[in-house]
Amino acid sequence: MGHELELFDLVPPFASVLTVSSMGALGPREFAAVCERSLRGPASRRGG
């Protein structure tokens, strides 16, 4: 005991960080745009 398991390091956000998804590696702005489009699209769970 006394040892902690660290799963993630918290780091400040960087503009160069990519999110890897089924749509490829996306930068923060691209990722936000894809999320926004998916929330507005016909497949949205909000019933749009």
Contacts in CASP RR format, 6 or more apart in sequence:
PFRMAT RR
TARGET T0000
AUTHOR 0000-0000-0000
METHOD contacts of the structure
MODEL  1
MGHELELFDLVPPFASVLTVSSMGALGPREFAAVCERSLRGPASRRGG
13 28 0 8 1.000
15 28 0 8 1.000
17 27 0 8 1.000
17 28 0 8 1.000
18 25 0 8 1.000
18 26 0 8 1.000
18 27 0 8 1.000
19 25 0 8 1.000
19 26 0 8 1.000
19 27 0 8 1.000
19 28 0 8 1.000
19 31 0 8 1.000
20 26 0 8 1.000
21 31 0 8 1.000
21 34 0 8 1.000
23 34 0 8 1.000
26 34 0 8 1.000
38 44 0 8 1.000
39 46 0 8 1.000
40 48 0 8 1.000
41 48 0 8 1.000
42 48 0 8 1.000
END
